[in-house]
Amino acid sequence: MRVRVGPPRTLRARLVAGTLVLLVLACAAAGAASSLLLERFMVDRVDQQLAMQAGRYAASLEHEEREEHPRGYDGRSPFDDERGDTRGQAPGTLGVRVVDGRVGTPAVVGQADPSLPAADERALASVPPDGLGHTLALSRLGRYRLMAVRSSGGAVLLTGLPLADVHATVRRLQLAEIAVFAVVVLVTGVAGAVWVRLSLRPLDRVAATARRVARLPLSDGEVALPDRVPDEDPRTEIGQVGQAFNRMLGHVGQALAHRHASEERMRTFAADASHELRTPLATVRAHVQLARRDPAEVPPNVRHALERADAESSRMGKLVDDLLLLTRLDAGRPLAREEVDLTRMAIDATGDARVYAPGHHWRLDLPEEPVMVPGDPDRLHQVVVNLLGNARAHTPPGTTVTVALRERAVREGAPSGSGSGRAELTVADDGPGIPADLQGEVFERFVRADKARSRASGGSGLGLAIVRAVVAAHGGTVDVESRPGRTVFRVSLPSA
């Protein structure tokens, strides 16, 4: 399992992380500055001690005869165990005499054998006799602060004090700072997270309102927008966002209301027009058929005109019926609900298609058990007939059209017919296909695929629109996949 580690994504996390990063940088800068200042202060104190000694310890190494020096208060010579006058010298004090560039035998208070390698001696010889402090790292003794002065005899007297105590003190300060800063960062992180959460509550309310709006079906129908965001204080940034969001919701609500009113007017007009056209169309067809049955001799051109009038009035009547059906479906008119055998429906519709288009190859791919769905049998039969009619009308003779039916479980392992399944009807053909630029709008009304398939049937362009409307009214979906040589219309419906 791979865990992706990256920058925080939410605004809350970014604010807390940014605050903590700034705090860590500030603590690191403060810690570094305090450590440097403390080290500089302690080194200056060491330089003061070295200046006060003024090379006395190194000068005491110049005398070889111990008897010339006075005895200590306890009657013992201060040189019984080590070289030089160690009275008043701190443990670890280094004394070295440099004569003509040659380093004499060094002496260290508290050490019997302070011999140094050649590299350390060369480093000691390079210290200038300027009376200033210099830091050297000696391989055997560690880091020392050295001060060189020139004696009256011309020798360079080096006196040094170890910096181990200085470094130990600085390290203790750094450890204490790390512990304190860690606690400060932890407490600040918790407090900052709580504070940012409280501060961003108005923004959370804006996001919650936006999510409710996003879940609304805004594509069609009447839409009731949720309540506005209560935070509209223009003095705050979040208040300005809430104010702009509420203003946008107001505009969207007005636009949706105008659109819904326009749709309602259009549906009412289509329904009224369809109702009004039914009667005159039926009257025209009746008169035309009556005239065609007249036994009197009718000129050929008149008979042809009557035949065309009968055909066109019949076609217009079907168009009016389709428009009236779409209007009712758009208005949400309830459909009949009963058990429908899709298997029997597919068999009957395919049999009729064989009669209408014997030049096509019609195939059935059905399961052994019947597939039952709840719905309106007339409308579902119209769905199957329209899909087969679409394949028949827009493919050349010799095309193979396959009608397949399957029942699938939505949840893995759900039994068939348990109420959790979907019935899937597919109508596939190996015709020329639908152009890619038309596939997104093939289910729209009055869309004609003139560039992709023949329109010899003279269809109205409402067949697939009716398919989508009927399937949606049954709680299903319909889609199409097409490329040259294979076009598949797929209808999915809730199973019984």
Disulfide bonds with the S-S distance in Angstrom:
none
